[in-house]
Structure formats: structure tokens, C-alpha cells
Amino acid sequence: MKKLILAEKPSVARDIARILKADTQKKNYLEGKQYVVTWALGHLLGLKMPEDLNKDWQKWQSETLPMIPKFIGIKPLPKSRGQLATISQLVKRKDIDEIVIATDAGREGELVARWILQYVRANKKISRLWISSQTDKAVRDGFKNLKPAKNYDNLYESALARATADWLIGLNVTRALTVKYDDNLSAGRVQTPTLALVRQQEEKIEKFIPKKYFQINLTVDGQNASLVQKNQFEFTSRNQAEQKISELQKNVGQVKKVERKIKKQPAPTLYDLTDLQRDANQRYGYSAKKTLGLVQRLYEVHKTVSYPRTDSKYLSNDIKATLKERLNAIKRSSKKAEEILKKGAKVVKTSVFNDSKVSDHHALIPTEQVPDFAKYTNDEQRIYNLIVNRFLGIFAEPFKQEQITSHVYFGNEVFIFKGKKVLDLGWKQETEDTNGIVLKENQKIDSKFKIEEKLTIPPSPLSEASLLMQMEKFGLGTPATRAEIIEKLVNTQMMERVGNGLKVTPKGKQLLNLVNPELVSPKLTAKWEQQLENIALGKLKQQKFIQDIKQDTKKLVAEIKNSNQSYKDFSLTKKKCPDCDSFLKVKKTRDGELYVCSNQSCNYRRRKDAKVSNHRCPQCHKKMLLIEGKNGVYFRCKFDGTTEKPTDKKKKKMTKKEERRLLNKINQDDEPQESALALALKAALKD
């Protein structure tokens, strides 16, 4: 008899199949003597939509809200039926007596597999592969220690509760807002309070009023120290500062105290995903989504780091036995790793081992797989190096420096000079050695004072790094979902990136005023996330959580319906829709700006920079749009999506150089050769 392995992605399935010697390629699966390996494509199924459950919910209207179904159920996602059919056939094979869930070892990975097995009505023994890295050794060890799937029933219940809560809150509140204010307004139990965090920081900046103040500095041997004050903004005029200097000059300066302290700074804790995303944003400007994508490739494709979507910064004690293998994998590219091995690979930061602080997965560390840097992109190399350097830190001595503090008194007023001297670099790669001046007790000091005019500094906008920190602090989302939440807020035009900072759009600002303050506050969402964690731990029943969510949904929808708030659509233009004569709106997408019709029953949409040409669609014979995209000039039908590349008289595809030359001629109003294409392009650009 054989075991059926269900992986999350084809790439992971192929690796598992290679390790298990299931090397016969079939359509949508691989097979060997003992194992059959197939895959999902991420989620193959999702919760049914309102229109699937009730015909009255097909139309977006206030009268049918809130939508509270007794049972939601699941349905195949687009283009997933072929793979589902394959899995169904394999599950029913008589020579297969056991199914092994090998999807990602986390909440969402559990949901992916359980929904598939539920849909195909699997009724055979089900086991769980639970591993934290994708190396050959980890996979082999994992298959030697398969767990009963029932051990993870609570994790599935938690995942199902999360999906159901997002359905109830997200769909109902979004529909209520969209219908009420006639615009696409998206709200959710996590994304709305996340948006509010960015807005709260903006409000602090907007309310900030810069204030001028004056600071008194003392200069000794080229180094400055400022006067110690209870209120550093005390001197609001130069005259006040000058009067203070006059008082100080009545005294002789004297060093009354010199303190020397040895400060030790242990290596930082290991990375969880949020910490890594935050560091990558601060160092390289990477978005949270980009960092997640890079570390996911290091895990799945290169197999050189452990499971990335972890919320732990600690290691379980069983990892101790694997440390030398991991260092051996690193030493080819790291002299530091080689030195650590020569010294016996002793862990200095022993507090990193804490079983109680490791739930599903330990901290993000390198695996025993030797990296092949020739196959890495520059970005992947950067992320790998961050993880490696943080890992090597646990074997290093603390960073040690001597801090020298000198107190210079003029009467009762004091100036404090500080210097630092590095004694042991320890885990740090490099640091500045700021020795400062060397003063002796009872030394006399000349009164070389200087007044410096300063302005109070406003708070900085939240960057993705600081937003991730805030989301973690308030329990908004999980390490696996935070990047997706940020991207959704940007894609729905609630928030935008400005440099390395984040800014709430006019649309986002209005949304925060249109929903209940409880949905805006992170406290309620943090409470929900804690309840989801309790479900996973078996401390709370899923049914109780969902019942509370249903009550919250009813309350939120009722408040939107009864609200007297006004709303302005800032994306609305004065251009009219050619199909229904309604006003067009501008929508930003990854393909550029689009014109979309404000009439929700009208499907008109086109690229903002697209022109209506005289070229006819070969399918529906209506005029096509002329678009100048990243891959050159092309025609696209706005009705059926047909695309065509321009051709010359001989019906050959034009080169990009020819397209550019022709467009330039038309833009300059030069008369090109009388080809059909030239006339179409000219007419389009003059339209």
C-alpha cells in the first residue's frame, strides 16, 4: 500500500518526491513504490460568497444587510478544478491507505489541506508532516515522525474561525459602506485598525507646532556639551540664554566627577518574521511583502533557512544538536563561522533556548544546506546574510565598551561630557569608537560658551518598519499576514507609500470616520487575535468566538446604515463614461492608472493613457484601445480583452524601434507613410 502526500505547492511537492524517490512523473502528481505526491496551488478552495448562498444577496443593497448565514461552506476557486479532480481520484485509489498533510506547517497551511480533504471526502487515515525547514534531512526526519492529523484539529478550528470572522466582518461592513456612500470602501477587522495607526501618527505630525528654543553649549578641546536642564526648551529667546551665560561666567568651571563604567551589550535575539521585515525595511527599503517573498524563496527553493512565517525569537532545546551542521553549511562563506567551529561552537547567549517560547516554529535561522550563491539574486543574498549574522551572534561574546562621563560644574549648573571606548567588539561587525576628551577630577575649565538656536522636531511618519512594530505590539494580524494587510491597504487606495513613509489617502481618512470606533481601535482586533490563538490551544470553542463575531457584525452594519456622515469621492473626474454617460473615476493599479465608471452596474474601464483607435477588434469588430505599455505598443479590446500587436503593410510585427519611430512621427504631427496602421495611430492620438 502507498501513502498520498499533499504538499502546498508544486515546487515543494517535487522536492519531497525526489527525497522519497517518487520519480515517475504523472499529470499533476508524481509516483514511486511507496509514495504518491501531489499538491495544492496555495488555496484551491475558499468560503462561498454571499451570492452562492442566497439569491437575495446577489445584489448589493442595504435591505439584505447584515448577511448572517447559518453555514457558509466552501467552493473551488477559479482554475482549480483540474487539480481538485486529480486529488479526488488519488484519494479514492484502492492502493492508497494513508494521506499525509505536507502543506505549510502553520494555521493557513492547515486550512489549505483540510478544505481540500473535506471537499474530496477523504475517509482514510490522515497524518501530518510538521517540519521547520525543507532540507532533505528535515524531510526524511519528518516522515519518520509523522503525527496524527487530529493533533492539529484545534489549529484548523482556529484557521476556520479566522476565515469566517473575516467573511462576516469584512463582507458585511464593506457592502454596507459601499452601498451607503456609493464608492468602493473596504474595511476589515485587521486592516482598519492598521490604517488607524498610520493616521494617528499623521495627526501628531499635523498638530505639531515647531517651537524655537536656545541651547547653551560648553566647548572643551573641540568637544561640546549642553547645559543640563529640567526643561530643555526653557530658553525661548536669545536674551534669556545670554543672561544665563552671564550668571555662569561668575563661576570658575571645575570637573567635580568622572565616572567610568564597563557596559556589556549581549547579541540581539534571533529573528522572527516581523523583526526581519522591519530590519530589511530600515536597511534596504524593502516592503514587508518583498521581504516575505525573498525569505520564502530561501526556504522553499534554496532550502537554506528555516520556516519563515514564525512568531518566535527562540529555539527549542532539541535544536542544540543541529548547530554544528548549520555552522558547517555557513563556514564556506563566513570566516566567523569557521572560527566559531574551531572554538567548539559554544553558545554564549544561552537564553536563546527556551521551549516555552516556541509554539509552532522556532526562530528563523540557517539550515544545514550549503548555499549556492551563484543561484541567489542580490536581494536574496542580503536577506540570507541578515539571518546568518543574527544567528552567528548567539555564539559571540557581548559587545563591551567603557563609558566615560565627566561632570563639569559652574556653580550649581552642570555640563556632562561623554566618551566611549570599545573594549571588545564581540558580536558586532563594526562600531564607531568615540573616545571623546579625557578630563580629570578638580580640573579647571574655561568658560567657552556658545548659544545654539534650535527648533523642536516633529514626529516622523510611520515607515513599514515602525508600522510592523506597532502591529506586533497591538496584536494586529500574524507574522504571516501583516505584509498582506499593508499591501491591501495600498492596493485599495486607503494608504500610499511616500518615500520610505506611509500616508493615509483622503479616502482612507474618511473611512476611519465612517466606521464604529471599536473597529478602528486595535484593542478589539487584538482581543480577537488572542481568542484565535486560544482556539488553536484548545482553550476556547470556535462556536463561541463566531457567535460573538456575528453580534459585532450586526452592530457595525446597523451603525453604518443609521449614520449621518457625509462622504466625498476624491477619485471622481469630470470625464463622462462613453457607455452610460456617468462620471469616470481614476483608479491606481499595478498596470498604471485606469478610468473606471462610477456607475456600479457599468463595466467600463480602460487605461488612463489609452487612446480609442480606428482599429477594429477581430472578435467583436468594435474600436480597440491603443496602449503604449512596458512591452511596446499594442491594441486591446475593452469589451472582450482581445489584444493585438501593430503590424506594417507586409503584416509583420513591428520592432520596438519601429513603434517608437512611428509614435514620434505622429506626436510631431509629421505625415508618415499612408499605411493603415499609421492612419489608425494618428487618429487615435488626436482623439
Buried (B, 14 or more C-beta within 10 A) or exposed (E): EBBBBBBBBBBBBBBBBBBBEBEEEEEBBBBBEEBBBBBBBBBBBBBBEBEBBEEEBEEBEEEBBBBEBEEBEBBBBEEBEEBBEBBBEBBEEEEBEBBBBBBBBBBBBBBBBBBBBEBBEBEBEBBBBBBBBBBBBBBEEBBEEBBEBEEBBBBBBBBBBBBBBBBBBBBBBBBBBBBBBEBBBBBBBBBBBBBBBBBBBBEEEEEEEEEEBBBBBBBBEEBBBBBEBEEEEBBEEEEBBBEBBEEBEEEEBBBEEBEEEEEEEBBBBBBBBBBBBBBBBBEBBBBBBBBBBBBBBBBBBBBBBBBBBBBBBBBBEEBEEBBBBBBBBBBEBBEBBBEBBEEEBEBBBEEBBBEEBBEBBBBBBBBBBEBEEEEBEEBBBBBBEBBBBBBBBBBBBBBBBBBBBBBBBBEEBBBBBBBBBBEBBBBBEEEEEEEBBEBEEEBEBEBEBEBEEBEEEEEEBBBBBBBBBBBBEBBBBBBBBBBBBBBBBBEBBBBBBEEEBBBBBEBBBBBBEBBBEBBBBBEBBBEBBEBBBBBBEEEBEBEEBBEBBBEBBBEBBBBBBEBEEEBEBEBBEEEEBEEEEBBBBBBBEEEBEBBBBBBBEBEBBBBBBBBBBBBBBEEEEEBBBBBBBEEBBBBBBBBEEBEEEBEBEEEEEBEEEBBBEBBEBBEEEEEBEEBEBBBBBBBBBEE
